[in-house]
């Protein structure tokens, strides 16, 4: 499988400005040296709790947010330095689906225009061809073409998310960042959207960066998974190996915390204590050490680097 | 043991310009001391309106509780006048909300908010109430409670705020605690902490807990009894073990097979994590325009003619297990 996206040591620091001259007095290290690859037709799941930087990673990879440093390569081509004009052809290949289908669709235009807008912006075809394409996209995401002239408020959450997906597909992208695409949906609707995303992948050979806090959904849809904590990837492995043999204490804690829909299971209660620290002033060394049940002195002094624990399974922990 | 909370035949409607919305219809359940009853369902199923009806916090108008009774230790809250109800809220029955930031007063310190309630209900002096507030914050395991009591809600993290709200809700030792999606806004590691905390306090104080949630995982881990709601009605009620092992209503069966599971429900692998999820087709019907007959019938794989014609009665289908389905 060919590599589609390659990210190396990606960093995004948001300056914190104070005073009348807006001097930078510090920085939120939202993404602090993240590296991963996504192959063609593959889904990389990015999990973590709120504030861990997973959404920023998704947006930075698409250069919706400019990275502070690091490399982003699409099919080997470095895109961080490209001008807007040079980015344009690449934008067609990279799309995004947002979490909240209520705020990501313009309430004042009809959904066929929403889905057709990328085609218009990139000057694809004439009006009839564009209309045909929109209709085809509508059918593809499981909606009826007669709904095409409705406004977003006339649809339920699940249907709106289908509209967002249709818009993302309009330009035949090869890569889609899906940022919590099912988190705002009801349980019975989530399955519909997850199945749709997976069907589209096998049909069109799409690659996904699937950002979510829901471990069960990530496990279901991903091929490989990266776990983030405070701006860094702490564990990175193929799905089966990560969920069967989590190595990093944070991954273990996350998995132990997920409530399981089966009352007959007696689970060991490994609860992590404390809150996620602020990314403005993260703990020294390993960011997780203040909450880690097995931390030793070294953990607070030295940053553990990602290293291979087993083939295809990396973790950033001194002790494992 | 007589149940602490006994709800029977509760119906709440909203008078809107587009017509009458029957948000909650004929809901009955009971909860014993120290027990947790979970009400599960999706958005719009009436679970939050049920919770608000128990507290009599449904805005009137447009809302109206049209029938039923909500008895705490035998006293029907729906018969109380407003001053008496105000005395009951916090003392007899208390509630915690999904988003603690909007439920707490941003202008008062945490300690002051808790103390205010204790002064009103238990008639303690301000100093004694203040001590009670700190004691409660300790109880909900907020570190450095003395200092935290002097902080404002915005200075705390989401998990801490939810702890503070629990401390406030339980400060006057109410008999019933209504928790409306108490962990939905929280991260999963914090959620686990808060659920453990609610469980510990329930056992310690003998509080009867009504937990409103959409998360079957949360239900399985915390509840003793489960009520499943769909489109304003109860469709299933059973003990937690029963409802997961042997769901009767096709809606519940559908929900259970539509959720992806962490395969590291260790030992219980053999779940194929890449298999297609079973979908429940269609969407939740709008309450203003319910289909005739069983509200779930348009989405139900097992529906037949009579499901479309008449609403199935909520009846006993097995030991300790009731459901509203013609086919169950």
Interface residues (C-beta under 8 A of the other chain):
Chain A: X49 X50 X156 X158 X159 X186 X187 X188 X189 X190 X191 X192 X194 X195 X198 X213 X215 X216 X217 X219 X220 X221 X239 X240 X243 X244 X246 X253 X254 X255 X256 X257 X258 X259 X260 X261 X262 X263 X264 X265 X269 X271 X272 X273 X275 X276
Chain B: X42 X43 X157 X159 X160 X187 X188 X189 X190 X191 X192 X193 X195 X196 X214 X215 X216 X217 X218 X219 X220 X221 X222 X240 X241 X244 X245 X254 X255 X256 X258 X259 X260 X261 X262 X263 X264 X265 X268 X269 X273 X274 X276 X277 X278 X279 X280 X281 X283 X284
